Amino acid sequence: MFTLDDGALYQALHRMQERGWLDSDWSHAENGKRARFYKLTAKGRRQLHLETASWLRYVEAVSRDSAAGDDLSRGVATQGESA
């Protein structure tokens, strides 16, 4: 299970706010306590699209390398290689 320390989360939110990727407002949560609510800015949405595209390229490259490794372990030749 993925866990994240509260301190790390708030540091990341603060950095994103400093970069102009997030805005925040104080309001009341459902339990009645004051809480800070964050929302993406237009600049933040653009950055999210850039980061998502970068992540997808990374996943594609890893998948491609993994598939090539699987082919080699089974003795199947990939492009430009002999088994």
Backbone as XML, in Angstrom:
<?xml version="1.0"?>
<chain id="A" units="angstrom">
  <residue number="1" name="MET">
    <atom name="N" x="0.836" y="-1.176" z="0.000"/>
    <atom name="CA" x="0.000" y="0.000" z="0.000"/>
    <atom name="C" x="0.880" y="1.238" z="0.000"/>
  </residue>
  <residue number="2" name="PHE">
    <atom name="N" x="0.498" y="2.228" z="-0.757"/>
    <atom name="CA" x="1.243" y="3.485" z="-0.856"/>
    <atom name="C" x="0.848" y="4.400" z="0.292"/>
  </residue>
  <residue number="3" name="THR">
    <atom name="N" x="1.824" y="4.879" z="1.033"/>
    <atom name="CA" x="1.546" y="5.836" z="2.102"/>
    <atom name="C" x="2.381" y="7.083" z="1.878"/>
  </residue>
  <residue number="4" name="LEU">
    <atom name="N" x="1.857" y="8.201" z="2.318"/>
    <atom name="CA" x="2.527" y="9.480" z="2.146"/>
    <atom name="C" x="2.439" y="10.244" z="3.452"/>
  </residue>
  <residue number="5" name="ASP">
    <atom name="N" x="3.571" y="10.679" z="3.949"/>
    <atom name="CA" x="3.619" y="11.458" z="5.178"/>
    <atom name="C" x="2.903" y="12.793" z="4.959"/>
  </residue>
  <residue number="6" name="ASP">
    <atom name="N" x="2.085" y="13.199" z="5.941"/>
    <atom name="CA" x="1.355" y="14.471" z="5.831"/>
    <atom name="C" x="2.293" y="15.630" z="5.524"/>
  </residue>
  <residue number="7" name="GLY">
    <atom name="N" x="3.443" y="15.658" z="6.177"/>
    <atom name="CA" x="4.397" y="16.741" z="5.950"/>
    <atom name="C" x="4.843" y="16.812" z="4.507"/>
  </residue>
  <residue number="8" name="ALA">
    <atom name="N" x="5.072" y="15.660" z="3.888"/>
    <atom name="CA" x="5.504" y="15.629" z="2.489"/>
    <atom name="C" x="4.387" y="16.126" z="1.578"/>
  </residue>
  <residue number="9" name="LEU">
    <atom name="N" x="3.168" y="15.740" z="1.882"/>
    <atom name="CA" x="2.035" y="16.172" z="1.067"/>
    <atom name="C" x="1.892" y="17.693" z="1.095"/>
  </residue>
  <residue number="10" name="TYR">
    <atom name="N" x="1.933" y="18.274" z="2.293"/>
    <atom name="CA" x="1.744" y="19.719" z="2.394"/>
    <atom name="C" x="2.917" y="20.486" z="1.806"/>
  </residue>
  <residue number="11" name="GLN">
    <atom name="N" x="4.119" y="19.935" z="1.892"/>
    <atom name="CA" x="5.263" y="20.574" z="1.232"/>
    <atom name="C" x="5.072" y="20.582" z="-0.278"/>
  </residue>
  <residue number="12" name="ALA">
    <atom name="N" x="4.591" y="19.469" z="-0.819"/>
    <atom name="CA" x="4.363" y="19.382" z="-2.260"/>
    <atom name="C" x="3.260" y="20.350" z="-2.687"/>
  </residue>
  <residue number="13" name="LEU">
    <atom name="N" x="2.173" y="20.413" z="-1.914"/>
    <atom name="CA" x="1.096" y="21.350" z="-2.230"/>
    <atom name="C" x="1.599" y="22.788" z="-2.185"/>
  </residue>
  <residue number="14" name="HIS">
    <atom name="N" x="2.416" y="23.111" z="-1.201"/>
    <atom name="CA" x="2.966" y="24.455" z="-1.072"/>
    <atom name="C" x="3.856" y="24.795" z="-2.272"/>
  </residue>
  <residue number="15" name="ARG">
    <atom name="N" x="4.725" y="23.857" z="-2.676"/>
    <atom name="CA" x="5.580" y="24.090" z="-3.855"/>
    <atom name="C" x="4.739" y="24.321" z="-5.104"/>
  </residue>
  <residue number="16" name="MET">
    <atom name="N" x="3.695" y="23.505" z="-5.279"/>
    <atom name="CA" x="2.839" y="23.671" z="-6.463"/>
    <atom name="C" x="2.114" y="25.015" z="-6.426"/>
  </residue>
  <residue number="17" name="GLN">
    <atom name="N" x="1.746" y="25.453" z="-5.251"/>
    <atom name="CA" x="1.088" y="26.750" z="-5.121"/>
    <atom name="C" x="2.081" y="27.872" z="-5.443"/>
  </residue>
  <residue number="18" name="GLU">
    <atom name="N" x="3.320" y="27.759" z="-4.969"/>
    <atom name="CA" x="4.346" y="28.755" z="-5.273"/>
    <atom name="C" x="4.614" y="28.850" z="-6.770"/>
  </residue>
  <residue number="19" name="ARG">
    <atom name="N" x="4.518" y="27.742" z="-7.462"/>
    <atom name="CA" x="4.741" y="27.709" z="-8.919"/>
    <atom name="C" x="3.531" y="28.193" z="-9.710"/>
  </residue>
  <residue number="20" name="GLY">
    <atom name="N" x="2.442" y="28.462" z="-9.013"/>
    <atom name="CA" x="1.243" y="28.947" z="-9.692"/>
    <atom name="C" x="0.373" y="27.847" z="-10.260"/>
  </residue>
  <residue number="21" name="TRP">
    <atom name="N" x="0.614" y="26.610" z="-9.844"/>
    <atom name="CA" x="-0.155" y="25.477" z="-10.361"/>
    <atom name="C" x="-1.433" y="25.248" z="-9.570"/>
  </residue>
  <residue number="22" name="LEU">
    <atom name="N" x="-1.486" y="25.756" z="-8.328"/>
    <atom name="CA" x="-2.643" y="25.578" z="-7.461"/>
    <atom name="C" x="-3.056" y="26.901" z="-6.843"/>
  </residue>
  <residue number="23" name="ASP">
    <atom name="N" x="-4.339" y="27.027" z="-6.582"/>
    <atom name="CA" x="-4.895" y="28.071" z="-5.729"/>
    <atom name="C" x="-5.499" y="27.357" z="-4.533"/>
  </residue>
  <residue number="24" name="SER">
    <atom name="N" x="-5.630" y="28.067" z="-3.429"/>
    <atom name="CA" x="-6.262" y="27.448" z="-2.267"/>
    <atom name="C" x="-7.137" y="28.456" z="-1.544"/>
  </residue>
  <residue number="25" name="ASP">
    <atom name="N" x="-8.130" y="27.951" z="-0.866"/>
    <atom name="CA" x="-9.041" y="28.762" z="-0.067"/>
    <atom name="C" x="-9.334" y="28.014" z="1.220"/>
  </residue>
  <residue number="26" name="TRP">
    <atom name="N" x="-9.570" y="28.770" z="2.274"/>
    <atom name="CA" x="-10.008" y="28.183" z="3.542"/>
    <atom name="C" x="-11.519" y="28.109" z="3.548"/>
  </residue>
  <residue number="27" name="SER">
    <atom name="N" x="-12.032" y="27.006" z="4.030"/>
    <atom name="CA" x="-13.477" y="26.803" z="4.145"/>
    <atom name="C" x="-13.711" y="25.774" z="5.246"/>
  </residue>
  <residue number="28" name="HIS">
    <atom name="N" x="-14.937" y="25.306" z="5.345"/>
    <atom name="CA" x="-15.268" y="24.291" z="6.346"/>
    <atom name="C" x="-15.507" y="22.954" z="5.658"/>
  </residue>
  <residue number="29" name="ALA">
    <atom name="N" x="-14.881" y="21.930" z="6.206"/>
    <atom name="CA" x="-15.063" y="20.574" z="5.689"/>
    <atom name="C" x="-16.419" y="20.048" z="6.146"/>
  </residue>
  <residue number="30" name="GLU">
    <atom name="N" x="-16.776" y="18.875" z="5.648"/>
    <atom name="CA" x="-18.058" y="18.260" z="6.007"/>
    <atom name="C" x="-18.198" y="18.028" z="7.503"/>
  </residue>
  <residue number="31" name="ASN">
    <atom name="N" x="-17.066" y="17.848" z="8.184"/>
    <atom name="CA" x="-17.117" y="17.614" z="9.631"/>
    <atom name="C" x="-17.170" y="18.923" z="10.431"/>
  </residue>
  <residue number="32" name="GLY">
    <atom name="N" x="-17.226" y="20.057" z="9.730"/>
    <atom name="CA" x="-17.336" y="21.354" z="10.379"/>
    <atom name="C" x="-16.014" y="22.024" z="10.694"/>
  </residue>
  <residue number="33" name="LYS">
    <atom name="N" x="-14.907" y="21.306" z="10.549"/>
    <atom name="CA" x="-13.596" y="21.888" z="10.836"/>
    <atom name="C" x="-13.124" y="22.744" z="9.662"/>
  </residue>
  <residue number="34" name="ARG">
    <atom name="N" x="-12.355" y="23.793" z="10.009"/>
    <atom name="CA" x="-11.755" y="24.600" z="8.938"/>
    <atom name="C" x="-10.725" y="23.762" z="8.204"/>
  </residue>
  <residue number="35" name="ALA">
    <atom name="N" x="-10.711" y="23.901" z="6.898"/>
    <atom name="CA" x="-9.762" y="23.141" z="6.085"/>
    <atom name="C" x="-9.392" y="23.976" z="4.861"/>
  </residue>
  <residue number="36" name="ARG">
    <atom name="N" x="-8.228" y="23.698" z="4.350"/>
    <atom name="CA" x="-7.770" y="24.371" z="3.141"/>
    <atom name="C" x="-8.110" y="23.483" z="1.951"/>
  </residue>
  <residue number="37" name="PHE">
    <atom name="N" x="-8.730" y="24.082" z="0.952"/>
    <atom name="CA" x="-9.121" y="23.367" z="-0.264"/>
    <atom name="C" x="-8.292" y="23.900" z="-1.432"/>
  </residue>
  <residue number="38" name="TYR">
    <atom name="N" x="-7.756" y="22.973" z="-2.224"/>
    <atom name="CA" x="-6.882" y="23.318" z="-3.343"/>
    <atom name="C" x="-7.590" y="23.045" z="-4.661"/>
  </residue>
  <residue number="39" name="LYS">
    <atom name="N" x="-7.245" y="23.855" z="-5.666"/>
    <atom name="CA" x="-7.762" y="23.614" z="-7.020"/>
    <atom name="C" x="-6.682" y="23.982" z="-8.024"/>
  </residue>
  <residue number="40" name="LEU">
    <atom name="N" x="-6.686" y="23.292" z="-9.146"/>
    <atom name="CA" x="-5.718" y="23.560" z="-10.199"/>
    <atom name="C" x="-6.010" y="24.896" z="-10.868"/>
  </residue>
  <residue number="41" name="THR">
    <atom name="N" x="-4.951" y="25.618" z="-11.190"/>
    <atom name="CA" x="-5.077" y="26.834" z="-11.991"/>
    <atom name="C" x="-4.941" y="26.432" z="-13.464"/>
  </residue>
  <residue number="42" name="ALA">
    <atom name="N" x="-5.120" y="27.378" z="-14.367"/>
    <atom name="CA" x="-4.920" y="27.101" z="-15.796"/>
    <atom name="C" x="-3.472" y="26.664" z="-16.029"/>
  </residue>
  <residue number="43" name="LYS">
    <atom name="N" x="-2.532" y="27.338" z="-15.363"/>
    <atom name="CA" x="-1.124" y="26.959" z="-15.472"/>
    <atom name="C" x="-0.913" y="25.545" z="-14.925"/>
  </residue>
  <residue number="44" name="GLY">
    <atom name="N" x="-1.600" y="25.207" z="-13.854"/>
    <atom name="CA" x="-1.503" y="23.872" z="-13.276"/>
    <atom name="C" x="-2.062" y="22.804" z="-14.204"/>
  </residue>
  <residue number="45" name="ARG">
    <atom name="N" x="-3.152" y="23.115" z="-14.896"/>
    <atom name="CA" x="-3.723" y="22.156" z="-15.853"/>
    <atom name="C" x="-2.752" y="21.911" z="-17.007"/>
  </residue>
  <residue number="46" name="ARG">
    <atom name="N" x="-2.101" y="22.989" z="-17.483"/>
    <atom name="CA" x="-1.109" y="22.823" z="-18.553"/>
    <atom name="C" x="0.043" y="21.939" z="-18.067"/>
  </residue>
  <residue number="47" name="GLN">
    <atom name="N" x="0.506" y="22.180" z="-16.842"/>
    <atom name="CA" x="1.598" y="21.371" z="-16.292"/>
    <atom name="C" x="1.171" y="19.923" z="-16.107"/>
  </residue>
  <residue number="48" name="LEU">
    <atom name="N" x="-0.054" y="19.713" z="-15.668"/>
    <atom name="CA" x="-0.576" y="18.354" z="-15.517"/>
    <atom name="C" x="-0.555" y="17.618" z="-16.849"/>
  </residue>
  <residue number="49" name="HIS">
    <atom name="N" x="-0.955" y="18.289" z="-17.922"/>
    <atom name="CA" x="-0.930" y="17.653" z="-19.251"/>
    <atom name="C" x="0.503" y="17.315" z="-19.668"/>
  </residue>
  <residue number="50" name="LEU">
    <atom name="N" x="1.453" y="18.222" z="-19.388"/>
    <atom name="CA" x="2.857" y="17.957" z="-19.720"/>
    <atom name="C" x="3.387" y="16.769" z="-18.922"/>
  </residue>
  <residue number="51" name="GLU">
    <atom name="N" x="3.106" y="16.732" z="-17.629"/>
    <atom name="CA" x="3.579" y="15.642" z="-16.775"/>
    <atom name="C" x="2.935" y="14.315" z="-17.159"/>
  </residue>
  <residue number="52" name="THR">
    <atom name="N" x="1.658" y="14.349" z="-17.512"/>
    <atom name="CA" x="0.959" y="13.130" z="-17.929"/>
    <atom name="C" x="1.563" y="12.586" z="-19.217"/>
  </residue>
  <residue number="53" name="ALA">
    <atom name="N" x="1.830" y="13.467" z="-20.180"/>
    <atom name="CA" x="2.429" y="13.042" z="-21.447"/>
    <atom name="C" x="3.814" y="12.439" z="-21.198"/>
  </residue>
  <residue number="54" name="SER">
    <atom name="N" x="4.585" y="13.073" z="-20.319"/>
    <atom name="CA" x="5.913" y="12.565" z="-19.992"/>
    <atom name="C" x="5.818" y="11.183" z="-19.343"/>
  </residue>
  <residue number="55" name="TRP">
    <atom name="N" x="4.886" y="11.014" z="-18.424"/>
    <atom name="CA" x="4.701" y="9.725" z="-17.747"/>
    <atom name="C" x="4.293" y="8.644" z="-18.747"/>
  </residue>
  <residue number="56" name="LEU">
    <atom name="N" x="3.395" y="8.967" z="-19.665"/>
    <atom name="CA" x="2.953" y="7.987" z="-20.655"/>
    <atom name="C" x="4.101" y="7.560" z="-21.566"/>
  </residue>
  <residue number="57" name="ARG">
    <atom name="N" x="4.971" y="8.513" z="-21.935"/>
    <atom name="CA" x="6.155" y="8.157" z="-22.736"/>
    <atom name="C" x="7.058" y="7.211" z="-21.955"/>
  </residue>
  <residue number="58" name="TYR">
    <atom name="N" x="7.226" y="7.477" z="-20.668"/>
    <atom name="CA" x="8.044" y="6.620" z="-19.809"/>
    <atom name="C" x="7.455" y="5.208" z="-19.731"/>
  </residue>
  <residue number="59" name="VAL">
    <atom name="N" x="6.157" y="5.113" z="-19.490"/>
    <atom name="CA" x="5.487" y="3.810" z="-19.398"/>
    <atom name="C" x="5.634" y="3.052" z="-20.709"/>
  </residue>
  <residue number="60" name="GLU">
    <atom name="N" x="5.467" y="3.747" z="-21.817"/>
    <atom name="CA" x="5.597" y="3.103" z="-23.125"/>
    <atom name="C" x="7.011" y="2.561" z="-23.320"/>
  </residue>
  <residue number="61" name="ALA">
    <atom name="N" x="8.022" y="3.346" z="-22.940"/>
    <atom name="CA" x="9.411" y="2.910" z="-23.095"/>
    <atom name="C" x="9.700" y="1.701" z="-22.214"/>
  </residue>
  <residue number="62" name="VAL">
    <atom name="N" x="9.247" y="1.725" z="-20.980"/>
    <atom name="CA" x="9.475" y="0.599" z="-20.072"/>
    <atom name="C" x="8.760" y="-0.643" z="-20.593"/>
  </residue>
  <residue number="63" name="SER">
    <atom name="N" x="7.537" y="-0.477" z="-21.073"/>
    <atom name="CA" x="6.786" y="-1.616" z="-21.618"/>
    <atom name="C" x="7.498" y="-2.198" z="-22.827"/>
  </residue>
  <residue number="64" name="ARG">
    <atom name="N" x="8.013" y="-1.322" z="-23.672"/>
    <atom name="CA" x="8.723" y="-1.774" z="-24.870"/>
    <atom name="C" x="9.991" y="-2.539" z="-24.471"/>
  </residue>
  <residue number="65" name="ASP">
    <atom name="N" x="10.746" y="-1.983" z="-23.519"/>
    <atom name="CA" x="11.969" y="-2.656" z="-23.063"/>
    <atom name="C" x="11.651" y="-3.972" z="-22.377"/>
  </residue>
  <residue number="66" name="SER">
    <atom name="N" x="10.573" y="-4.000" z="-21.610"/>
    <atom name="CA" x="10.168" y="-5.218" z="-20.922"/>
    <atom name="C" x="9.778" y="-6.293" z="-21.928"/>
  </residue>
  <residue number="67" name="ALA">
    <atom name="N" x="9.037" y="-5.888" z="-22.957"/>
    <atom name="CA" x="8.618" y="-6.848" z="-23.986"/>
    <atom name="C" x="9.840" y="-7.375" z="-24.727"/>
  </residue>
  <residue number="68" name="ALA">
    <atom name="N" x="10.810" y="-6.504" z="-25.006"/>
    <atom name="CA" x="12.033" y="-6.944" z="-25.690"/>
    <atom name="C" x="12.787" y="-7.930" z="-24.810"/>
  </residue>
  <residue number="69" name="GLY">
    <atom name="N" x="12.843" y="-7.667" z="-23.521"/>
    <atom name="CA" x="13.505" y="-8.590" z="-22.598"/>
    <atom name="C" x="12.797" y="-9.926" z="-22.535"/>
  </residue>
  <residue number="70" name="ASP">
    <atom name="N" x="11.475" y="-9.909" z="-22.556"/>
    <atom name="CA" x="10.700" y="-11.155" z="-22.550"/>
    <atom name="C" x="10.981" y="-11.952" z="-23.814"/>
  </residue>
  <residue number="71" name="ASP">
    <atom name="N" x="11.031" y="-11.251" z="-24.957"/>
    <atom name="CA" x="11.308" y="-11.939" z="-26.223"/>
    <atom name="C" x="12.691" y="-12.593" z="-26.194"/>
  </residue>
  <residue number="72" name="LEU">
    <atom name="N" x="13.678" y="-11.883" z="-25.660"/>
    <atom name="CA" x="15.037" y="-12.423" z="-25.609"/>
    <atom name="C" x="15.118" y="-13.634" z="-24.680"/>
  </residue>
  <residue number="73" name="SER">
    <atom name="N" x="14.391" y="-13.572" z="-23.561"/>
    <atom name="CA" x="14.450" y="-14.695" z="-22.625"/>
    <atom name="C" x="13.775" y="-15.941" z="-23.212"/>
  </residue>
  <residue number="74" name="ARG">
    <atom name="N" x="12.855" y="-15.739" z="-24.156"/>
    <atom name="CA" x="12.205" y="-16.879" z="-24.812"/>
    <atom name="C" x="12.945" y="-17.280" z="-26.082"/>
  </residue>
  <residue number="75" name="GLY">
    <atom name="N" x="14.008" y="-16.542" z="-26.435"/>
    <atom name="CA" x="14.772" y="-16.873" z="-27.639"/>
    <atom name="C" x="14.130" y="-16.346" z="-28.907"/>
  </residue>
  <residue number="76" name="VAL">
    <atom name="N" x="13.237" y="-15.352" z="-28.777"/>
    <atom name="CA" x="12.592" y="-14.769" z="-29.939"/>
    <atom name="C" x="13.377" y="-13.542" z="-30.351"/>
  </residue>
  <residue number="77" name="ALA">
    <atom name="N" x="13.750" y="-13.448" z="-31.612"/>
    <atom name="CA" x="14.514" y="-12.296" z="-32.099"/>
    <atom name="C" x="13.615" y="-11.078" z="-32.202"/>
  </residue>
  <residue number="78" name="THR">
    <atom name="N" x="14.137" y="-9.928" z="-31.786"/>
    <atom name="CA" x="13.436" y="-8.659" z="-31.969"/>
    <atom name="C" x="14.121" y="-7.934" z="-33.099"/>
  </residue>
  <residue number="79" name="GLN">
    <atom name="N" x="13.584" y="-6.789" z="-33.495"/>
    <atom name="CA" x="14.141" y="-6.031" z="-34.617"/>
    <atom name="C" x="15.630" y="-5.818" z="-34.451"/>
  </residue>
  <residue number="80" name="GLY">
    <atom name="N" x="16.377" y="-6.154" z="-35.468"/>
    <atom name="CA" x="17.814" y="-5.907" z="-35.481"/>
    <atom name="C" x="18.624" y="-6.847" z="-34.597"/>
  </residue>
  <residue number="81" name="GLU">
    <atom name="N" x="18.008" y="-7.864" z="-34.042"/>
    <atom name="CA" x="18.728" y="-8.789" z="-33.168"/>
    <atom name="C" x="18.558" y="-10.222" z="-33.680"/>
  </residue>
  <residue number="82" name="SER">
    <atom name="N" x="19.493" y="-11.055" z="-33.354"/>
    <atom name="CA" x="19.312" y="-12.468" z="-33.681"/>
    <atom name="C" x="19.158" y="-13.249" z="-32.392"/>
  </residue>
  <residue number="83" name="ALA">
    <atom name="N" x="18.318" y="-14.268" z="-32.448"/>
    <atom name="CA" x="18.018" y="-15.063" z="-31.245"/>
    <atom name="C" x="19.138" y="-16.011" z="-30.923"/>
  </residue>
</chain>
